[in-house]
Amino acid sequence: MLRMLERIREWWQARHPHKLSAEKARERVRRGATYLDDIDPEWYRRVDAETLALGDGRHCILGQLHGEFRLGLGRSQLLTMSSAPRASLSPVAHGFKCVEGVPEPWQARDYELLNDAWRDAVRRRQEADPTMGETDATTGDSLPDDAVTLAPARESA
């Protein structure tokens, strides 16, 4: 039964080629970048476009912002476990992940297009920010370095 379903899926995919295009990738990334702009307006300051790789959970957009892709899904509220009426958002539709359930070459092409679109979106925001590079460094954490202060150690009696 599984083999028959697999053959049907292969037949359908062959007759309906996946239309991966740079424009569709840019549209998905625009949606994702706009979402990040709304929840974390300076997100682009903590992303290194040169090491950006959506296929790598630590070097993708959410990985660079939150340390790891899956952790970033929750921290950025793309994935929510609450029972609130708002459903989780699609990481694919927002350009954080490639399409699933398609042949490997299609996924590789999708990642390539998404990587290019994210690099462009990050660079455009960084170039438009006149204060970019003054004090910020890519830390791989969602908090700026100066946001955490440590209390002095207590002396024991």
N, C-alpha and C positions, 0 to 999 in steps of 0.2 A: 504493500500500500504506500509506504513512504517513497519507494523508488518511483512509483507512478506519479505521485504528487511532485516529486523533484523534476521528472520529465515534463510535466505540464508547466511548471514554473519556467524551466529552460525554454520550452517552446514559446511561452508568452513573452519572455524577455527578448527572444530572438525576433519576434514579430513587432515588439514595441520597444525599439532602442531607447535607452535612457538619454534624454537630452541634457547632457551636462554642458553648460556654457559658462564662459567668464561672466557674462551679464547676470545669469541666475546666481552664481556664487557671490557676486558683488551685492546683489539684492538681499541675499541671506545675511551677509556680513553687515550691510547697512542696518538691517533689523536688529542684529545682535549688538552692534556698536551703539545704536540708539538706546537700546535697553540698558546697556552698561552706563551710558551717559546719564540716564535717569536715576539709576541706583547708586552710582559711584562716579561723579563727574570728572574726576582726574585719574581714572583707571589707566589711561594710556601712558601716564608718567611712569608706571611700574612695569611696563611691558618692553622687552627687548625684541624689536622687530627682526634683528639679525639672527637670533636663535629660535625664533618662533617656528614651531612644528606641531600642527594639530594632531598628527598621528602619535605624538609623545605626550602622555598625561602630565608630565612636569613642565614641558616647554610649550604647551598650547596656551591659548589666552587664559582660560580659567586656571590652568596649572601655574602660570606665572603670577597670576593675581592671588591665588589661594593655596599654592603649594602642590596641588594635585587636582586633576580633572574632576573626579567624583566628589571630592570635598568642595570644589568650586561650584558644582551643580547646586548643592545645598546652601552654601554661603551666599551665592548670588541669587538665591530664591528661584532658580529655574526649575528646580525639583523641590516640591514641597510635600511633606508627609501629613499635612494637616487635613482636616475634613472640610475646610473652607470651600465656598463655591468656586473660587478661582482654581482652575486646573493647572497642573504643572505645564510649563512652556516646553516646546520642542527644541532640544539642543540642535537638531538638524535644521529646522526652519530658521534658527537664529545664527546659523553658521559656526556653531561651536563643535560640530561633529559632522562626519561625512554621512552620506546616505547609507542605509543598511539593506541587507538582503539582495545585493546586486553582486555581479562578478568582481573579483579582485581588481582587474584593470580599471573598472569604473570607479571603485573606491579610491584607487591611487590617483586617478585623474581628478576626482572630486577634492581630495586633500590638496593636490597641487593648486587647483583653482582657488580653494579657500585660503590656503597659505598666502598666495599672492594678494588676494583681496584684503586679508587681515593686515598684512605688512603695509599695504597702501593706506588703509584706514588709520593705522597706528601712526605712521610717518606723517600723514596729513595733519593729524591732531597735534603731534609733537612740534611740527614746523609752525603751526598756527599759534602755539603757546609761547609768548615772549619770555616767560620765566623758566621754560624747560631747560634743564641742565644746570641751573644755578645751585641747587642743593639736593635734588633728588637723585637717588641711585636705585637701580633695579635691585630689590631685595628678595623678591619671590614671596613676599608676605603681603597681606591685604592692609596692614597698618604701616603708616610712615614710621621711620626710625625714631623720630622725636615724640611719638604718641605714647610711648610707654616709659614711665619713670619708675625706678626701683626705690623702694623705701630703704633708709639706712638700716643696717643690721643692728639688732638689739644686742646689747651686752648682757651676758648671763651673769647672775649674781653669785 
